[in-house]
Structures are given as structure tokens and as C-alpha cells.
Amino acid sequence: MTTLDFSARKRDGKKISMITCYDSTFAKIIDKTQIDTILIGDSCSMVMHGESTTIPATIDWLCEHTRSVRNGTQKFILADMPFLSTRRGKDFATECAGKLLQAGANAVKIEGVFGQEDVLRHLVLSGIPVMAHLGLTPQFYQAFGGHKMQGKTEEAANKIKEEAKIAQEIGCFSVLLECVPSALASQITQSLDVATIGIGAGAGCDGQVLVLQDMLGMSGFKPKFVKQYLDGLSLITDALNCYASEVSTGAFPSAEFISK
């Protein structure tokens, strides 16, 4: 995949699969699958660092996770720009985006458009591919009064539509729509030439993204839009308990696991 393939896949009616990843071990597994693209999300703050929101994620964290994932895969990698990194001017945003690309990302994802159009435009003109993230933007959750579906009123829906239009005009290669009504996501998708990726936005988007640990059933987090493809929590817990039991009884290591 390249940035050009996103729009090409949209034109051809071929859906795009995206999954989050934060480490080399999982990246090596994903590299052998049919998954199209990988997102190093600021969700690393919650999934990997145990924080309650994405806000504590720093550019250093995201660069390290990006570097780790790149060491395990050749797939297209998208990396999140962390909280306030695009609100401190074009120079700081360019520095942060440059670090992510140097760490191995192919593109960056930025939450919101309004109020930072000049920054997004500057990054695009600087040769840094940008995906715009609209709808429920977790870095703004405090302003939203929590993690709530966005675009439910006509006024809110029109705002997201306008942001999506501006993002395309600026030169963003794709738009991510999070937790918006499926009808709205479909309308935006049909109105744009660039591809849309959805999470909690229905089936009308050009692709979908999920958090890896959520869809593998490892996190214990299961909002309505997440399908768990594996009961990872039970499988891993059972394996660890089996190991602990065998150690306590002396069953492990048995003869076949002892060097001679």
C-alpha cells in the first residue's frame, strides 16, 4: 500500500483493512496476514501504558512504538500525532511529523481540521502525507464531555461534513471517521474522492480500523462497534495458569525441555 492506493482502492470498490499495533512481535504476525495497513495510535497510552486516556501519549512514545513496529513489518504504517502537537505552530508540528516518518511511518494522522488548516496544509506541502481524523476525536474528549458519538444533530453533522471537505481540499490522502452515525459516514464517503476509514461509523466507509487488543479479546474493552475475533483474555490466562501450575508441581521443565 501507498497513499495513492487508498484512493485507488476506493475507486475500485475494494475495502481497506487497518489494525493498530505498537510492538515488533505483533507487527511480525500482522506482516504475514492480509491486513492492508497498520496504525500506531495514541491509543498506545491506554493499551500499552495503562493510562485512562490518549492525552498522556508523547511524541517520544509514538516514535518508539513506530520504530518497533517498523522493525517487524514492511506494511504501510500510519502514526498518530500526539495531543497538542499540531496546535503549537507549523514548525513544531513539522518537527514531530518528521520524527515519526524518520522512525518508520509512511504517514501521520491528525485529529481535527478547524483551527489548524494552515498546519495541515504546510505538512502536506512539505511532503508529509496526512490523514484527517474526524468525529469523535479522543484528544478532544474533555471538550466533548466524554467519549460520545458525534454528528447526531444537523449542525454537528454539517460541521463534520465541512471538515471532511476541507481536509480533501488541503490534500489529505484519507479521512478517518470515528463514532459518527452510519448514515453520516456514508454521506461523507460518497461525497469525497479520498478514502474514508471508519471505526464505529458503520459499513459505508471505504475501510475499517480496530484496536488489535480489542478485536483479539485481550483488553476487556468491548464497545458495540468492536467484534471480538478471539477470546484472547481467556486463552492467555489459561496458558499462564497452566505454566504456573506445572512449575509448582515440577511438571515443567520435563525431560524434553532440559539441556543435556
N, C-alpha and C positions, 0 to 999 in steps of 0.2 A: 504493500500500500504506500501511496504518496498522497500529498494533499490534493493533487489533481484527480486521484482515484475516487475521492469522496463524491465529487460531483458526477463523475463518470458512472459510478455505481447507482447514483440517484437516477440518472438518465436511463440507465439500463434496467431499472426496477429491481436491482439486487440489493438486499438489505445488508447493513454493516453491523458486525458484532464487535462490541468493545467490552473489556473487563478491566477492573482495577488490579494493580499489582504493586508490591512495594519491596520485593526482595528477589534475589537471584535464584533461589530454589524454586519458587513458584514460576518465575519467568522462564526457566528451563523447561518446565512442564508445559506452560502455555505455548512456548515456541514450537512444540510438536503437535499442536492442535489446529483446528480450523478457525480459531478466533482471529479476527482481522486486525484489531488494534488494541493497544494497552494504554490505560490511563494511570499515571502516578498522581492520584488525587490528594488534595489536602486532607482527605479523609484518613490519611496515614496518622494524623493527630489522634484520632479516636481508635482506629483499628490496631495500630502498632504501638502507640504511646500511651493509650489508656485515658486520654483526655475526653471531656464530655462534649466538646465542640471542635470544629475545624480551625478556630481562630488561633490557637497556640502554634500551629504549624509555621515554621520559619523557612526562609529560602535555603538555609543550610540543610535542614531536614530533607526538603524536597530534592535538593541536589544529590544528597547521599542516596536516597531511595531511587532516584533516577539512574544514578551511576550503577547501583546494584542490579537494577532490572536490566539495564543495557548490557551488563556483563553476562546475562543469561538468555538474551534473545536478539534476533535481528528484525523483529516486527516493528511496525510503526508505533512510536511512543509519543504520547501527549502528556505534558506535565502541567500541573496547576500552578498558577501564580498565587502566592500566599496573600493573606489578609493585609490590606493597605499598600501592597507593593506597587499598585498602579495609581495610587492616589497621592504619591509623593513626587509627582512630576515625571516628565519623559525620560530624563537622564537615569533616575533610579529604576524606573520600570525597564528600561533598556538593559541596564546592568543586570538586573535579576533575570530577565528573559535570556540574556546572553549566557549567564551561568548555567541555566537549565539546558540550553542547547549544547553547551560545552560538556555537560555531564552526560549527554547522550539522547536528549529529547529531540524529536523531529518538529515539534510544535508546542505552543503553550495554550492553555485555556484560561480565560479571564471572565470573572463574574461581573455582569452588568455592562451597559453601554453608556447610558446617560451620565453626563458629567465627566466622562473620560474619553470622549470621542477622539480628541487630539492625541491621546496616548496610544490608543489602538491603531490610529492611522499612522503614527510615527513608527510603531513596531512593524506594521505591515510593509511600510516603505523602506524599512531597514532590513528587509529580507527575513523577518521572523514570522512564520505562519501563526495565525491566531484563530482559535475557536472561541466564539462568544457563548457564555453560559447565562441563560435567561430563565425567568420563572422563579422558582424557589432557589435563591442563591444563598447557600448556608452561611457565608461570611456576613450576610445581612440579617441573620435570623433575629437578632435583638430588635432591629428596626421593624421587622415583620411581626413581632410579638410571639415568636416561636417558629417551629418548623411546620408551616401550614401551606396548604395548596394555594397557589397564586392564580390570578387571572379569572376569578369567578364572577366578578362584576363586568359590565360592559366597559367601564372606564379602565379597569385594570387590564382587561384583555386587549384593549386598543393600545395601551402603553407597551405591552409585550410585543404586539404586532409591529409597532413603530420601531422598537429597539431592534427587532429582527431585521427589519428593512434597512435600518441604518448600518447594522453590522455587515450586511451584504454589500452595501454601497461603499463602506470603508475598505472592504477587501478581505474580510474574514472568510476563511475557506469552509467553515461549517458553523452550525449553531446547535448548542445543547439546550434542550428544554426539560426542566425538572419540575415535577409535581404541578402540572397545569392540566385543565380539563382536556380530555382526549379530542373533543371537537375543535378546541382552540389549537391544539398541537397540529391537527390535521390541516386546518386552515393555513397556518403559518407554513407548514411543509409544502403545501400546494402553491403557495404564493412566492416561494423562494427558488432560485436556481441552485443555491448551495444546499448541501445535505444537512438534514437535522438528525440529531441523536437524542433519543428520549430516555428518561428514567421517571417512571410514574406518570407518563404522559400518553399512554395508550399505544395502539398498534399502528397509528397513522404516520409515525416518524419514519425516516429513511434508515434508521438503525436503532439499536438499544445498547445501554450500558448498565451493568450491575456491579456492586462491590463484591469482589471474589469471595471473601469470607462469609458474606450474607448468603449468596447463592449456593455455597457449599455447606450451609447449615452449621457454620463454626462459631458464629458471633452471638447467637441467641437473639439477634435483632431481626424481626420479621414484619415489616410493614406490608400493607396489602399488595403493593406492586412487586414485591420480591417473591419469586418462585425458588424454592429450595430444591436443587437437583441432587442433593446428597445430605444424609443426616450425619454430617461430619463431626458434630459435637459428641454424639453417642459413639461413633466409630473410634474416634481418637481417645475418648475417655476409657472405653473398654480396652483398647490396646495398652494404654498406660497402666490401668489397673491390673491387667494380665501380667505385664512386665514386673510390677511391684510385687505381685503375689508370687511369681516364680523366683524372684530374688529372695523373698522372705522364707520360702520353703527350700531353697537351694536347688530348685529345678533348673534355674539358669545361673551360670552357664553350664550346659550339659556337655558331654564329651565332644560333640561335633563343633562346639564353639570355643574349644580350648586349644591353644597352640602347643605343639609338641616339639 
